[in-house]
């Protein structure tokens, strides 16, 4: 039970710290255009890595 409480409190602290970071104007966590599923890029604005890959024809 002690491990559960320690873990629960630790997770609450981490979540609170992330919320405070968002509240004070840090950028929102977001994905990237790269990765395993390059065909399914859902980015509105393409990143430099994606543009380079498209120019090389590897997509």
Secondary structure, DSSP 8 states (H G I E B T S, - for coil): -HHHHHHHHHHHHHHHHHHHHHHTT-------S-SS-GGG---SS--HHHHHHHHHT--
